[in-house]
Amino acid sequence: KEGLEDLLKAGFIRAIDYPEWLANIVVVQKKNGKIRLCIDLRDLNKATPKDDYPLPNIDLL
């Protein structure tokens, strides 16, 4: 929690009131005690509409 407060004071992160289900922030503690902020984009990928005409794969060209 101390690391998050430092990042908040430094202006690297800020509190928001957006829906949490789109991209959840996951805080992971490293072996050296510092924190790593990760973004879980699985729910955002599910909510994003699929393209009707996707770009071709480079292997298919």
HELIX and SHEET records of a PDB file:
HELIX    1   1 GLU A    2  ALA A   10  1                                   9    
HELIX    2   2 ARG A   42  ALA A   47  1                                   6    
HELIX    3   3 ILE A   58  LEU A   60  5                                   3    
SHEET    1   A 2 ASN A  24  GLN A  29  0                                        
SHEET    2   A 2 ILE A  35  ASP A  40 -1                                        
END                                                                             
